[in-house]
Amino acid sequence: MKKPDIKNPKDLLIFDAHCDTVYNLFDTTVDFSKTTQGHLDLPKSRSGGLKAQIFALYVNPVYAPHRSLKKALLLYQTLEKKVFLPGYGRKVTSTAEMNAAMRDNRLACWLSLEGGHIIENSVEILELFSSLGVRSMTLTHSKNTDWADSSGEPPRWDGLNALGKQIVTRMEALHMVIDVSHVSDKTVEDVLEVTSAPFMASHSNARALCGIPRNLPDDLIQEIAGRNGYIGVNFFPAFLKKSIFNQVSKNVEKYERHHQEILQRKREDPDFVSKAESDLFKKYVEGSASVDGSAVVDHIVHIADVGGIDCVGLGSDFDGITSTPSDLTDVSCYPTLIDRLTERGFHPQEIQKIMGLNLVHFLQHFDP
């Protein structure tokens, strides 16, 4: 059998654990089959060798507590209309289905929920999404839910409350992947205590290299790896370097008053608030320093050193981040990342693991 040529990304299984492209596709003018202004579309994925992708159904927490479900279902419908029905990608729920999609030259599309608020505090709604083929869920986004603490706010529950423990227990029974990106350290610790299944941080970095709550400390990297889990490295420069995070934080302070004035117009309209926040996120990165792909590799190296080479991979957060490394601007740039990994001394087999095989091996734990 011919060995994959790592210098040819089309010979590799490139598989990323997190993108927010569905959020862009909700715009009626965006056509997935054509080159877009976004980070991921069909031409870019084919150019960069992307074979499989976990697509997040991201719903802004402003839709909580009772308007998230409809938004998530509309996003699901958008993915069906623009990606699945035309045959550009195929919804998959197992590694066998993924392999079949790739053999047919279709982008293998896994589905996740980004933010536990989407299930509106209902185990039954969690089960509904599982029946639709959604295979994972991040327990929080940037705000606490009614049952789990986020890394983005002061703690409300000291991790998971009783409902949160019930939800993650049900996820384990449904063979849904528990995703701890965005959550507080104590929430991760509670997941470790309550469940026994492997779990992942789909788009998180190393706190030792960028000291922010959003990133993982070494002890939790070790715990996730020890559970046969997976950590996908996020490409957002503000999560890669603390100096850039500090620059972005200054912009947050700079624009906060103006943002609040805008929100006064329609504060009770979640569509308006979500759009205003999206516009604001673009301003946050104004004037911030740039990094290149070597900063991504720094985090890959650190996570591999702490947790082992088998736990780390891609979690780009493409189409959910407002700036990127200078040479990793979209999914067509994966060959550049392969070059960076080679330059850093990773062997071909290790590069294959990082670029996709580790994520495949992790998801095999959840196959029927």
C-alpha positions in Angstrom: 0.0 0.0 0.0 1.3 3.5 -0.9 2.3 5.5 2.1 0.8 9.0 2.3 3.1 11.8 1.1 3.0 14.5 3.8 4.3 17.1 1.4 1.1 16.5 -0.6 -1.8 17.5 1.7 -4.2 15.7 -0.6 -2.5 12.4 0.5 -3.2 13.2 4.2 -6.3 12.8 6.2 -6.7 16.4 7.3 -9.5 16.7 9.9 -10.3 19.7 12.1 -12.3 19.6 15.3 -14.0 23.0 15.2 -15.2 25.7 12.8 -18.1 28.1 12.8 -18.8 28.1 9.1 -22.4 27.3 9.5 -22.9 30.7 11.1 -21.6 32.3 7.9 -23.8 30.1 5.7 -26.9 31.4 7.4 -26.3 34.5 5.2 -28.5 33.9 2.2 -25.9 35.3 -0.2 -23.1 32.9 0.8 -22.7 29.9 -1.5 -20.6 27.1 0.0 -19.6 25.8 -3.5 -17.9 29.1 -4.4 -14.9 31.0 -3.0 -16.2 33.2 -0.1 -14.7 35.8 2.2 -14.8 33.1 4.9 -12.2 30.7 6.1 -13.8 27.5 4.8 -15.7 26.8 1.6 -15.6 24.0 -0.9 -12.8 25.4 -3.2 -10.6 26.3 -0.2 -11.1 22.9 1.5 -10.2 21.1 -1.7 -7.1 23.3 -2.2 -5.9 22.7 1.3 -6.7 19.0 1.5 -9.3 19.2 4.2 -11.1 15.8 4.2 -13.3 16.0 7.4 -14.6 18.8 9.6 -16.6 19.1 12.8 -19.1 21.9 12.1 -20.4 23.7 15.1 -23.9 24.9 15.3 -23.1 28.1 17.2 -25.8 30.0 18.9 -25.0 33.2 20.7 -25.8 32.9 24.5 -28.0 36.1 24.1 -30.7 33.7 22.7 -30.8 31.9 26.1 -32.8 30.8 27.9 -35.7 30.1 25.6 -34.8 31.1 22.0 -31.7 29.0 21.3 -33.4 25.8 20.1 -35.1 27.4 17.0 -31.8 29.2 16.1 -29.9 25.9 16.2 -32.4 24.1 14.1 -32.3 26.8 11.5 -28.6 26.5 11.4 -28.9 22.7 11.0 -31.4 23.3 8.1 -28.9 25.7 6.5 -26.2 23.1 6.5 -28.6 20.6 5.0 -29.7 22.9 2.2 -26.2 24.4 1.3 -23.9 21.5 1.9 -25.6 18.1 2.3 -28.4 18.2 -0.3 -26.2 19.5 -3.1 -23.7 16.8 -2.3 -20.7 19.0 -1.4 -20.4 17.3 2.0 -22.1 14.5 3.8 -23.3 14.3 7.3 -21.5 11.6 9.2 -22.0 10.1 12.6 -19.3 7.4 12.8 -15.8 6.9 11.5 -17.2 4.2 9.1 -19.5 6.8 7.6 -16.6 9.3 7.5 -14.5 6.9 5.5 -17.3 6.2 3.1 -17.8 9.9 2.5 -14.1 10.5 1.9 -14.0 7.5 -0.6 -16.8 9.3 -2.5 -14.7 12.5 -2.5 -17.2 14.2 -0.2 -16.3 16.4 2.7 -17.1 14.4 5.8 -19.2 16.6 8.1 -19.6 15.9 11.8 -22.0 18.1 13.8 -21.6 19.7 17.2 -23.5 22.1 19.4 -21.5 25.1 20.6 -22.9 26.1 23.9 -25.0 24.0 26.4 -27.6 26.8 26.5 -28.8 25.5 23.1 -30.6 22.5 24.8 -32.6 25.0 27.0 -31.9 23.0 30.2 -33.6 19.9 28.7 -32.2 16.4 28.5 -35.0 15.7 26.0 -33.7 18.4 23.7 -30.2 17.0 24.0 -31.7 13.6 23.0 -33.4 15.3 20.0 -30.1 16.6 18.7 -28.5 13.3 19.2 -31.2 11.7 17.1 -30.5 14.3 14.4 -26.9 13.1 14.2 -25.2 15.8 16.4 -22.2 14.0 17.9 -20.8 16.5 20.4 -21.6 19.6 22.5 -19.5 22.2 24.2 -21.0 22.5 27.7 -20.8 26.4 27.7 -19.7 29.2 25.4 -18.4 32.4 26.9 -21.1 32.7 29.5 -22.2 30.4 32.3 -25.3 28.3 31.6 -27.9 27.4 34.1 -26.0 24.3 34.9 -22.2 24.8 34.1 -19.6 27.4 34.6 -17.7 29.1 31.7 -14.2 30.3 31.7 -15.6 33.7 30.5 -17.4 34.7 33.7 -17.1 34.5 37.4 -18.3 31.1 38.7 -21.9 30.6 39.4 -22.1 26.9 40.3 -18.5 26.0 41.1 -18.4 23.8 38.1 -21.4 21.6 37.3 -24.6 21.7 39.4 -26.9 18.8 39.7 -28.5 19.4 36.3 -25.1 19.7 34.7 -24.0 16.4 36.1 -27.2 14.8 34.8 -26.6 16.3 31.4 -23.0 15.1 31.0 -24.0 11.6 32.4 -26.7 11.5 29.7 -24.2 12.6 27.0 -22.0 9.7 28.0 -24.9 7.3 27.8 -25.8 8.6 24.3 -22.2 8.3 23.2 -22.1 12.0 22.5 -18.7 13.7 22.9 -18.4 16.1 25.9 -16.5 19.1 24.7 -14.8 21.3 27.5 -13.5 24.1 25.4 -14.8 27.4 26.9 -15.6 25.9 30.3 -14.0 26.7 33.7 -11.3 24.5 35.2 -13.7 23.3 37.9 -16.2 22.3 35.2 -13.5 20.1 33.6 -12.7 18.6 37.0 -16.4 17.8 37.6 -16.6 16.1 34.1 -13.6 14.0 35.1 -15.4 13.1 38.4 -18.8 12.4 37.0 -17.9 10.5 33.8 -15.5 7.8 32.7 -15.6 8.3 28.9 -12.9 10.1 26.9 -13.7 13.8 26.2 -12.2 16.6 24.2 -11.4 20.3 24.2 -12.1 20.9 20.5 -10.5 24.3 20.2 -8.3 25.2 23.2 -4.7 26.1 23.8 -2.0 25.8 26.5 -2.2 28.2 29.4 1.5 27.8 30.0 2.2 29.6 26.7 -0.8 32.1 26.9 -1.9 32.6 30.4 -5.7 33.2 30.0 -8.6 31.3 31.6 -9.8 30.2 28.1 -6.7 28.0 27.7 -5.9 24.7 29.5 -3.5 24.4 32.4 -0.9 21.6 32.2 -2.6 19.4 34.8 -5.9 19.4 32.8 -4.0 18.7 29.6 -2.6 15.6 31.4 -6.0 14.6 32.7 -7.6 14.8 29.2 -4.8 12.9 27.6 -4.9 10.3 30.4 -8.6 9.8 29.6 -7.6 9.1 25.9 -9.1 12.5 25.1 -8.3 15.1 22.4 -7.2 18.7 22.3 -7.5 20.8 19.2 -5.3 23.8 19.0 -7.1 27.1 18.3 -5.6 29.4 15.6 -6.8 32.7 17.1 -3.7 34.9 17.8 -5.2 36.3 21.0 -5.3 32.7 22.4 -1.8 32.0 21.1 0.1 34.9 22.7 -0.8 36.8 25.9 0.6 40.1 24.6 -2.0 40.0 21.8 -4.7 39.0 24.2 -3.8 42.1 26.3 -4.0 44.3 23.2 -7.5 42.9 22.4 -8.6 43.5 26.0 -7.7 47.1 25.7 -9.9 47.4 22.6 -12.7 45.7 24.6 -12.5 48.5 27.1 -12.2 51.1 24.4 -15.4 50.1 22.6 -17.6 48.9 25.5 -19.4 52.2 26.1 -20.2 52.7 22.5 -21.4 49.0 22.3 -23.7 49.5 25.2 -25.2 52.6 23.5 -25.9 50.6 20.4 -27.6 47.8 22.4 -30.0 50.3 24.0 -31.8 50.5 20.7 -33.0 46.8 20.7 -31.5 45.1 23.8 -34.4 42.6 23.9 -33.9 41.5 20.2 -31.3 38.6 20.2 -30.8 38.9 16.4 -29.9 42.6 16.8 -27.6 42.0 19.8 -25.9 39.0 18.1 -25.1 41.1 15.0 -23.9 44.0 17.1 -21.5 41.7 19.0 -20.2 40.2 15.7 -19.4 43.7 14.5 -17.7 44.4 17.8 -15.5 41.3 17.7 -14.0 42.5 14.4 -13.1 45.8 16.1 -11.4 44.0 19.0 -8.5 42.8 16.9 -7.8 46.3 15.4 -4.1 47.2 15.7 -3.1 43.9 17.4 0.2 42.3 16.6 0.4 39.4 14.1 1.8 35.9 14.5 2.5 33.2 12.0 2.0 29.5 12.0 5.0 28.9 14.3 2.8 30.2 17.2 0.3 27.4 16.5 3.1 24.9 16.4 4.4 26.2 19.7 1.1 25.1 21.4 1.1 21.8 19.5 4.6 21.1 20.8 3.7 22.1 24.4 0.5 20.0 24.5 2.4 17.0 22.9 5.2 17.4 25.5 2.7 17.5 28.4 0.0 15.0 27.2 1.8 13.0 24.6 1.7 13.1 20.8 -1.5 11.2 20.6 -3.8 13.8 22.2 -3.2 16.9 20.1 -4.5 18.1 16.7 -6.3 20.8 14.9 -9.1 22.9 16.4 -8.7 26.0 14.2 -12.0 27.8 15.1 -12.0 29.0 11.5 -15.0 31.4 10.7 -15.3 31.9 14.5 -12.2 34.0 14.9 -11.7 37.6 13.6 -8.0 37.3 12.9 -5.7 34.5 12.0 -2.0 33.8 11.8 -0.5 35.6 8.8 0.2 32.4 6.9 -2.8 30.3 8.1 -5.5 32.6 6.8 -8.0 29.8 5.8 -8.2 26.0 5.2 -6.3 26.3 2.0 -3.2 27.0 4.0 -2.9 23.6 5.7 0.2 22.8 3.6 1.9 25.7 5.3 1.2 24.2 8.7 2.6 20.9 7.5 5.8 22.6 6.5 6.0 24.3 9.9 5.6 21.0 11.7 8.3 19.5 9.5 10.6 22.4 10.2 10.1 21.9 13.9 11.3 18.3 13.7 8.0 16.3 13.7 8.3 13.0 11.9 5.9 12.1 9.1 3.9 9.7 11.3 3.6 12.4 14.0 2.4 14.9 11.4 -0.3 12.5 10.2 -1.5 12.1 13.8 -1.6 15.9 14.4 -3.3 16.7 11.0 -6.2 14.3 11.6 -5.5 10.7 12.7 -5.5 11.6 16.4 -9.0 13.0 16.0 -10.2 9.9 14.1 -8.8 7.6 16.8 -10.5 9.7 19.5 -13.9 9.5 17.7 -13.5 5.8 17.3 -14.3 5.5 21.0 -17.8 6.7 20.2 -18.5 4.5 17.2 -21.7 2.3 17.4 
